[in-house]
């Protein structure tokens, strides 16, 4: 209802602003609004945008809402062309209505989420959940649910057939009885969801419990086996007809990888074109400031741990005495040239990596590539470190705009950088990249730790 009202209001508002209410024109526009409402609501429904979990997850799927709205507008425009009535409609009205209705629908969902949370906290809108099995899985499940801020879900207690052999509570939740007691609770309408947290190896017990619960008006879920809690972001799917639980995946493959590649090539080409005068000026300054090549080439690990050659403007003196390993630049480092100090503090020394992006070795946004020696050193000290190499390294990244750049003189600093890199990989989207690019443009060029 709110979406239909948003489409109708914006359409009528912009029509009244742009045109007079002549009989022939307003009937065509009213017809378009009606068809728009019907198509939009149908598409949103089949995309799951009216599901409860989608509404309370606002604004996580709002990008999809906008894209689907745009798709509906394109369909309407194509229909108008096919029916040879396109000249009856204003392009400005089409665009303004799309933007206005999208903003209203976005806002209404935020209001809906706020109202749902308020109703849940007051006790009006709550689904009661019970856990079957006083096991290690149950404790992990309770901890996860308590961490997840969802006031509309309330765990009322635990049920287990071994009532006399277990404690009276599990992580603060009371043990309310056995399976027969659970059936009584459900039949009295006190429980809407049941999660079974027993080891998957206990198949006989599971079959017996599920067999009893399937006859009741209650949602039944089979919780993850204990090993599943050690692997985040797992989800159930089918593999050749066999139900499996996915616990790891290769990011940025398929359409996502194609979109990321197009994004890199297009934006990198535009930036190179716009900044070419600046880059030529920097090259000249580096060459005049101290003898040596303009570009510095260094081997670093890239996608899938492959060694790549990364380009930077040379910021240190050439032909220095040979050093053991790769020593990170520090404040007041005597190896850094006068121009090099400016370039490093402003991150302008990274601009030649746009060439790496065009070559396909790097991406605009991703985990920053580390020197080979540093990579091998930290891989031994930080678990999951090599997860950074599941995607191409980037010129900038989520860790950098969050402040984790420059010298990593402690293990905790590198660990935080790795955690932010993994978060970016697991939550990648075009909009996430736009956010990082925006933050880089305003706060990512300079940092107190950049020497």
C-alpha atoms as one frame of an Amber mdcrd trajectory, in Angstrom:
protein
   0.000   0.000   0.000   2.795   2.412   0.865   4.601   1.664  -2.410   1.427
   2.113  -4.451   0.755   5.403  -2.687   4.345   6.578  -3.300   4.107   5.879
  -7.047   0.679   7.514  -7.330   1.566  10.599  -5.304   4.830  11.334  -7.107
   3.254  10.753 -10.514   0.318  13.064  -9.806   2.472  15.674  -8.060   4.917
  16.031 -10.952   2.081  15.969 -13.493   0.331  18.841 -11.752   3.594  20.766
 -11.629   4.490  20.236 -15.300   1.119  20.243 -17.082  -2.446  21.419 -16.957
  -5.232  18.914 -16.342  -6.447  18.535 -19.931  -8.750  15.543 -20.462  -6.651
  13.761 -23.065  -3.318  14.086 -21.289  -4.268  13.205 -17.726  -6.029   9.986
 -18.767  -2.843   8.709 -20.449  -0.771   9.587 -17.399  -3.271   8.001 -14.998
  -3.148   4.822 -17.061   0.642   4.813 -16.927   0.577   5.283 -13.131  -1.868
   2.393 -12.706   0.214   0.055 -14.884   3.359   1.192 -13.061   1.817   0.315
  -9.690   0.727  -3.115 -10.896   4.102  -3.990 -12.407   6.147  -2.606  -9.518
   4.190  -4.411  -6.816   4.314  -7.679  -8.770   8.063  -7.455  -9.404   8.791
  -6.499  -5.782   6.636  -9.365  -4.551   8.388 -12.009  -6.645  11.790 -10.555
  -5.676  10.929 -11.015  -1.997  11.014  -7.326  -1.139   7.849  -7.618   0.941
   9.194 -10.437   3.115   9.494  -9.592   6.786  13.232 -10.346   6.898  13.792
  -7.985   3.978  11.910  -5.128   5.597  13.722  -5.407   8.931  17.077  -5.645
   7.116  16.623  -2.119   5.721  18.593  -0.612   4.033  20.525  -3.706   2.906
  18.381  -4.549  -0.154  17.374  -1.056  -1.165  19.796  -1.105  -4.076  17.814
  -4.009  -5.522  14.592  -2.066  -5.001  15.923   0.901  -6.990  17.234  -1.333
  -9.777  13.904  -3.131 -10.074  12.064   0.201 -10.143  14.355   1.320 -12.956
  13.644  -1.943 -14.780   9.896  -1.322 -14.541  10.360   2.193 -15.928  12.359
   0.787 -18.863   9.599  -1.739 -19.547   6.996   1.023 -19.495   9.093   3.139
 -21.865   9.509   0.163 -24.224   5.753  -0.449 -24.167   5.092   3.206 -24.972
   7.433   2.997 -27.966   5.926  -0.291 -29.154   2.401   1.119 -28.913   3.531
   4.341 -30.620   2.337   6.531 -27.754   5.766   7.603 -26.436   5.284  11.148
 -27.701   2.344  11.546 -25.298   4.630  11.365 -22.254   7.257  13.727 -20.910
  10.746  12.303 -20.374  11.252  14.728 -17.491   8.079  13.421 -15.864   9.279
   9.818 -16.266  12.626  10.546 -14.631  11.239  12.771 -11.856   8.548  10.212
 -10.993  11.130   7.420 -10.824  13.456   9.380  -8.522  10.623  10.674  -6.331
   8.883   7.329  -5.892  12.207   5.576  -5.168  13.003   8.089  -2.427   9.547
   7.715  -0.908   9.675   3.910  -0.981  13.149   3.966   0.555  11.945   6.268
   3.341   8.738   4.337   4.006  10.718   1.125   4.535  12.927   2.857   7.059
   9.834   4.053   8.903   8.346   0.547   8.730  11.468  -0.958  10.283  11.391
   1.622  13.078   7.719   0.873  13.800   8.363  -2.873  13.811  11.180  -2.483
  16.324   8.993  -0.307  18.532   6.136  -2.835  18.426   8.541  -5.683  19.135
  10.058  -3.996  22.161   6.572  -3.319  23.530   5.748  -7.036  23.224   3.092
  -6.563  20.528   5.002  -8.036  17.588   7.011 -11.056  18.736   7.598 -14.612
  17.566   8.486 -17.028  20.349  11.253 -19.515  19.628  12.153 -22.761  21.363
  15.368 -24.748  21.155  15.413 -28.544  21.123  18.587 -30.109  22.488  20.662
 -28.888  25.429  23.954 -29.280  23.576  27.005 -27.294  22.587  25.183 -26.239
  19.445  22.387 -24.770  21.567  24.813 -22.603  23.509  26.431 -21.327  20.309
  23.010 -20.615  18.790  21.859 -18.677  21.856  25.047 -16.599  21.812  24.593
 -15.783  18.115  20.934 -14.830  18.532  21.736 -12.602  21.495  24.404 -10.830
  19.418  21.935 -10.283  16.570  19.688  -7.350  17.447  16.254  -8.787  16.573
  13.715  -7.887  19.287  10.904  -9.574  17.314  12.491 -12.972  18.072  12.275
 -14.182  21.675  13.773 -17.463  22.879  11.528 -18.748  25.657  13.523 -21.830
  26.615  15.100 -25.183  25.861  13.480 -28.617  25.582  15.330 -31.928  25.841
  14.247 -35.542  26.364  17.178 -35.994  28.738  15.567 -33.633  31.227  16.892
 -35.422  34.311  20.495 -35.500  33.033  21.019 -31.838  32.162  21.181 -28.552
  34.057  18.188 -26.301  34.648  19.337 -23.655  32.228  21.463 -23.178  29.096
  23.297 -19.856  28.967  20.583 -18.276  31.104  17.640 -19.899  29.263  15.420
 -22.237  31.308  15.045 -25.895  30.354  11.232 -26.126  30.205  10.739 -29.834
  29.680  10.947 -32.700  27.212   9.578 -33.155  23.708   6.036 -33.868  24.928
   6.102 -30.614  26.884   7.182 -28.821  23.717   4.194 -30.246  21.836   1.939
 -28.900  24.580   3.498 -25.418  24.352   3.031 -25.366  20.576  -0.585 -26.523
  20.724  -1.317 -23.742  23.229   0.022 -21.215  20.720   2.975 -20.203  22.884
   5.697 -21.098  20.343   5.926 -20.243  16.643   9.492 -21.353  15.757  11.519
 -24.394  16.810  15.239 -24.813  16.178  16.711 -28.289  16.640  20.319 -28.096
  17.830  21.441 -31.704  17.913  24.528 -33.229  16.248  23.752 -34.251  12.683
  25.168 -37.689  13.502  22.209 -38.304  15.833  20.024 -39.099  12.831  17.634
 -41.448  14.674  16.786 -38.809  17.296  16.464 -36.122  14.637  14.052 -38.186
  12.555  11.918 -38.918  15.619  11.782 -35.267  16.754  11.105 -33.861  13.299
   8.430 -36.494  12.728   6.523 -35.272  15.780   6.962 -31.580  15.080   5.949
 -31.775  11.404   2.395 -32.433  12.472   2.230 -29.166  14.415   1.556 -25.595
  13.186   5.119 -24.441  13.846   8.184 -23.582  11.808  10.949 -26.145  12.327
  14.605 -25.441  11.558  17.612 -27.738  11.702  20.454 -25.769  13.254  24.039
 -25.972  12.084  26.189 -28.776  13.394  28.853 -27.588  15.836  31.555 -27.382
  13.165  29.386 -24.950  11.198  29.866 -22.211  13.810  33.554 -21.990  12.948
  32.811 -20.993   9.339  30.888 -17.684   8.944  28.464 -16.797   6.152  27.422
 -20.351   5.419  24.136 -20.876   3.608  22.096 -23.852   2.506  21.800 -24.747
  -1.145  21.507 -27.769  -3.434  24.403 -29.433  -5.233  23.065 -31.688  -7.994
  19.926 -32.314  -5.957  21.813 -32.981  -2.715  21.221 -30.473   0.138  24.520
 -29.001   1.300  25.602 -26.068   3.456  27.993 -23.659   1.803  30.723 -22.482
   4.176  33.122 -20.817   1.721  32.939 -19.330  -1.748  35.039 -17.727  -4.463
  34.102 -14.014  -4.469  33.779 -11.795  -7.527  33.114 -14.570 -10.018  30.510
 -14.686 -12.781  28.518 -11.480 -13.256  30.055  -9.877 -10.170  33.552 -10.377
 -11.554  32.499  -8.973 -14.933  30.958  -5.865 -13.328  34.056  -5.328 -11.193
  36.305  -5.640 -14.276  34.218  -3.149 -16.286  34.185  -0.754 -13.336  37.988
  -0.931 -13.044  38.720  -0.408 -16.729  36.248   2.446 -17.241  37.029   4.437
 -14.092  40.801   3.888 -14.350  40.769   5.130 -17.965  38.813   8.251 -16.998
  41.103   9.010 -14.045  44.214   8.526 -16.190  42.827  10.900 -18.805  41.914
  13.559 -16.245  45.121  13.305 -14.206  47.587  12.885 -17.068  48.909  16.494
 -16.738  49.419  16.010 -13.000  51.114  12.637 -13.507  53.488  14.095 -16.107
  54.319  16.939 -13.716  55.054  14.477 -10.890  57.262  12.402 -13.195  59.267
  15.492 -14.107  59.613  16.512 -10.431  60.830  13.022  -9.431  63.387  13.038
 -12.242  64.729  16.490 -11.347  64.751  15.930  -7.564  67.258  13.051  -7.519
  69.013  10.782 -10.012  67.312   7.524 -10.883  64.262   6.163 -12.685  60.877
   7.847 -12.401  59.006   4.628 -11.630  59.754   2.143  -8.870  58.888  -1.486
  -9.599  58.366  -3.995  -6.815  57.239  -7.612  -6.760  54.144  -8.187  -4.644
  51.531 -10.882  -4.239  48.339 -10.435  -6.223  45.257 -12.498  -6.953  45.530
 -16.156  -5.888  49.034 -15.497  -4.465  50.494 -14.833  -7.916  53.502 -12.516
  -7.950  52.887  -9.266  -9.849  55.035  -6.200 -10.521  53.508  -3.072  -8.944
  54.344   0.424 -10.228  54.871   3.495  -8.049  56.600   6.823  -8.432  60.073
   6.480  -6.976  60.058   8.161  -3.568  63.451   7.014  -2.211  67.016   7.639
  -3.283  68.296   5.334  -6.029  71.350   3.025  -5.638  71.133   2.928  -1.845
  73.213   0.378   0.087  71.622  -3.054  -0.073  69.266  -3.780   2.827  68.256
  -7.071   4.393  64.592  -7.631   3.563  62.099  -4.843   2.924  62.111  -2.216
   5.668  58.917  -0.193   5.986  59.229   3.579   5.726  59.228   5.370   9.063
  58.787   8.947  10.200  61.824  10.968   9.171  63.172   8.090   7.074  66.486
   9.303   5.509  65.925   7.111   2.452  62.947   9.234   1.334  63.614  12.105
  -1.087  62.140  15.601  -0.724  59.568  15.030  -3.475  59.123  11.464  -2.271
  58.032  12.646   1.176  55.278  14.771  -0.368  54.172  11.970  -2.667  54.039
   9.401   0.146  52.130  11.675   2.530  49.520  12.426  -0.156  49.518   8.902
  -1.668  50.237  10.415  -5.080  53.088   7.906  -5.460  50.379   5.247  -6.012
  48.964   6.848  -9.176  51.053   4.719 -11.624  49.144   1.702 -10.322  46.338
   2.826 -12.604  48.486   1.132 -15.269  48.367  -2.064 -13.196  44.581  -1.783
 -13.195  44.444  -1.449 -16.985  46.828  -4.435 -17.302  44.464  -6.500 -15.136
  46.969  -7.117 -12.310  45.142  -4.885  -9.837  41.759  -3.370  -9.112  40.875
   0.176  -8.123  39.566  -1.094  -4.799  40.730  -4.118  -2.885  43.280  -5.224
  -0.273  46.522  -3.307  -0.626  49.328  -5.549  -1.968  52.219  -6.100   0.423
  55.845  -6.732  -0.391  56.653 -10.426  -0.823  58.738 -10.574   2.369  56.031
  -8.869   4.450  53.387 -11.133   2.973  55.240 -14.292   3.946  56.031 -12.895
   7.392  52.457 -11.976   8.341  50.937 -15.084   6.747  52.697 -17.105   9.456
  51.421 -14.866  12.251  47.806 -14.095  11.274  45.274 -16.830  10.624  43.333
 -16.429   7.391  45.828 -13.859   6.087  45.885 -15.385   2.607  42.142 -14.752
   2.330  43.178 -11.276   1.126  44.308 -12.871  -2.138  40.890 -14.200  -3.108
  40.480 -10.985  -5.133  42.835  -8.658  -6.994  44.742  -6.170  -4.827  43.613
  -2.552  -4.981  45.051   0.938  -5.187  42.820   1.856  -2.256  40.663  -0.228
   0.024  38.269  -0.400   2.934  41.138  -0.800   5.419  42.855   2.316   4.083
  39.831   4.624   4.307  39.161   3.301   7.819  42.613   4.451   8.918  44.603
   1.202   8.725  47.328   2.278   6.315  50.965   3.236   6.523  53.468   1.583
   8.830  52.296  -1.595  10.592  54.755  -1.609  13.490  52.580  -3.908  15.609
  50.860  -7.196  14.828  47.501  -5.799  15.955  47.645  -3.069  13.290  48.187
  -5.637  10.553  45.487  -7.881  12.008  42.978  -5.008  11.884  43.973  -4.272
   8.288  43.416  -7.924   7.353  40.026  -8.009   9.102  38.862  -4.966   7.140
  40.137  -6.488   3.887  38.243  -9.724   4.530  35.107  -7.750   5.406  35.317
  -5.932   2.079  35.750  -9.194   0.152  32.797 -10.869   1.850  30.501  -7.840
   1.476  31.511  -6.553  -1.939  29.045  -4.619  -4.047  29.186  -1.834  -6.604
  27.796   0.533  -3.961  30.493  -0.536  -1.493  33.094   0.390  -4.133  31.398
   3.754  -4.679  31.558   4.383  -0.933  35.272   3.554  -0.755  36.025   5.741
  -3.794  34.085   8.622  -2.235  35.913   8.283   1.089  39.256   7.984  -0.708
  38.603  11.201  -2.607  37.960  13.148   0.611  39.936  11.460   3.389  42.009
   8.690   1.848  44.864  10.685   0.294  46.556  11.711   3.505  47.072  10.012
   6.846  49.268  10.568   9.896  50.842   7.119   9.445  51.923   7.753   5.829
  55.668   8.467   5.770
